[in-house]
Amino acid sequence: MLHCATMNKDEIYSESLANIANFNFDAQVADVFPDMIERSVPGYRAIITMIETLTEHYAQPGSTLYDLGCSLGAATLSMRRGIATDGCTIVAVDSSEAMIERCRKNLSLEHYPTPIEMVCADIRHVEITDASVVILNFTLQFIPPTERRQLLEKIHNGMRPGGVLILSEKVFFADKHLNTLLADIHHDFKRAHGYSDLEVSQKRSALENVLVPETIPDHRERLLQSGFSSCDVWFQCFNFMSMLAIK
């Protein structure tokens, strides 16, 4: 997992707010992000841990590996630990300067031979070249739905044959009963990890117009349309999942 100098508790939505702004990956969020995501995303630790194993399997010699939407670098570090071949480079990208700043500090705490290039940019504007492993770890959901296929096509076109995309997302379900049940279970998960009903409610409002989830079939169909030869879910916990898409 991510080793941070400090683990600040997420209390951003603990007090009643008169106006709830759209969620933003600013300095306030970056300060508490490790705690926030551990207490908000079921299965997050398992996904991060398995990225190391998947990287060991798919990283190709002399290739580039990308973490698109790297936040504080948890997936980047897991990817670097899993590289078992020579000549690789990792490119870690995030559009938040606050995230990139803290990510750089976190990456400096571990020393592995694979170099990491940090890029502060919108992932839609980053060129993907000679890639064997690409990670979109709870990132695509923040891209406007109309622009998601274009991004996936760019990733596919920049990958080597046999390369893999690891796509982790919050999802919803066409079955209304199942969708409501799993959403309620997710809220129970957050409460069990110390979030109050007020925090759950205000965080949901802040994310409403920012995080736009889709169904698993939507993701699968788009990945195949973008050129990937195969794709399917390798991990799911409630309404959170991770898929593998292979070129």
N, C-alpha and C positions, 0 to 999 in steps of 0.2 A: 504493500500500500504506500500511499504518499507520506513521506516523512517531512513534516513542517516544523519550523522552529517553534511555533505556537499553535494551539488548537483553540481558537476563540469560539465561544458559544454563540449560536445564531439566535438573536433576540430582536431581529429587525421588525417583526410584526407582532411583538409581544404587547405593545400598547395600542389602544384604539386610535386609528388614524382618521382624521376628518376627510382627507382626500388620499385615495390610494393610487399612486402613480404606476404606470406600466413597469413591470419588472425589468431591471437593467443590471448588467454585469459590471457594476461600478466598484469603486474602492470599498464601499461599505459591504457589498456582497463578497468581494475577494477576501476581505478580512475574516469572514466566517464560513467560507465556502466548503472547506473539508467537513466541518460539523453539519452544515446545511445538507449536503448531498448524502452523507451517511445516514442522516435521520429522515430523509425525504424519499430516497430511491431504493426500494426493496431489491436486493440482489446486486447492488452496485459493487460491493467488495468482491463478490464472486466473478463478476465480469472483468474487473480490473485485474484480478489474479490470473484469469484464464487468457488474457491478452498476451501475457508472457509465453504461455504454452503455444498459442496460435502463431505468434511471431516466430518462435523456434521452428515451427513446422513450415511456415510459408516464406520467411525472409530469404531472398535470393542473393548470391554473392554480387557485390558491386552495385547493388540497387539502392533506391531511395525509399524511405518509409515516411509516411505522413500521418501526423495527428492533427486533424482539422477541427478546430474548436478545442484546443488543448487545455483551456482553463489553467489550473495550477500544476498541470504536468503529471497527474497520476497515471494516465494511460501511456504517456510518453516514457516515463520511467519503467513501467512494466514492459513496454516494447523493447526498450534498450536492454533490459535484463535478459530478454529472450533471444536476442540476436546471437546465433551460434555459427555465423559465417563471416567472411572477411569483406572489407571494402564498402560497408554500408554507411549511409548517412541518414539521420532523422531530421525532418523538417517539422517543427511544431508551430502551429499557426493559431492566433486568436486575435479578434478585433478589439479586445479590451486592453488598453494600456495597463490598467491596474492588475489584470490577470497575468499579463506577460511579465510584468515587473516581479510579481511574487513567484511566478513559475520559474523564472531565471534563478531566484534564490533557492528554491526547492531543488532544482536540478543540480545545483552546485554542492548539495549535501551528499550526493552519491557519485562515485567515480568509476565509470565504465569506459572502455576504449572508444565506443562508437560516438562520433561527434554529433552534436545537436545544433541545428540552426534555428534560432528563434525569429519568428516573423510576426509583426503586429500588422494585421491586414484582414480585410473581409475575405473569407475563404472562397467566395464566388469570383474573386479577382486574382487568385493564386494559381499559377501554372503547375500542373501535375505532370512530372516527367520521370520515366524509367522506374515506376513504382512497383514494388512487390507486395507491400502491405500498406493499406490506407485505413485509418480509423475515423469514423464519425460517431463519437460517443455522446449521445444525447445532444446532438448539434443540429441535425437536419430539421428537427421539430421547430427550430427557431428561424428557419428559412421560409419565406413566403411559399405556399404550396405550388404556385404557378412557376416558380423558379427551381424547384427541386429536381425535376428530370434533367434540366440543362446541366446542373451541377454534377449529377450522377453520370451523365454522358461524358462530361469532361474528365471525371475521375477514371472512368472505364478506358477512355481513349489514351490516357497517360499511364496506363498500367502495362506491365509485362504479361505475356501469356502465363497463366497459372497463378497470377497474383490474386490477392484476396482483399475484399472490403469488409470490414467489421462495422456493422451499422447497429447502434443501440438507440432505442426510442421508447418514449411513452406512447401507448396505443389506446385506441378505443375499439369497441366491438359493436357490430351491426345488431346483434341481439340486445335489445334494450334492457332486459332483465339481467343478463350477464354483465353488461356494461355498468349498470347501476351497482350490482353486487360487488364487482371488483373495484370500482371507485370507492365504495364504502369501506371495503377492506383496506384499501390504500390509506384512507383517512384514519382508520383504526391503527394502522401501522405507525403513522405519524404521531398520533396521540400516545401510543405505547412508548414512543421515543421522546416523550416530554413536551410535545407541542400542544398548546391549548386549542380549544375550539376556535377562539378568536384568531390565533395565529394561522390555523388551517384555512379559515374563511378568508382572511385578508390576503394570504399568499395566493390562494386560488383566484381572487379578484385581480391581483397584480399580474398574474400569468394569463388571464383569460384571452387577451387579444395579442399575446406575444408567443406563447407556446401553442401550436396548432397540431394536435395529434391526428393520426390516420389509422386505418385498420391494417392488420398484418397482410391481408390480400392486396391492399393498395400498395404497400411497400414491395411486396413480391412481384406484382405485375410491373411496376415502374422499373425495378432493377432488371428484369428480363427485357423490357422494352429499351433499356439503356445499353443493352448489349452483353450483359453478363450471361454466361452459359448455364449457370445454376445458382440457386440461392434458396435458403430456408432458415428457419429459426433454430438456433443451437441452444438458446437459453431463454427462459421466461419465468417471471415471478409476478403474479397478479397482472397488472396492466403495464408492465415494463418488460421489454424483450430485447434480444440481440440476435441479429441475423449474420450469416456468412454469405457473401456473394463472390463467386469465383469467375475470373475471366477465362 
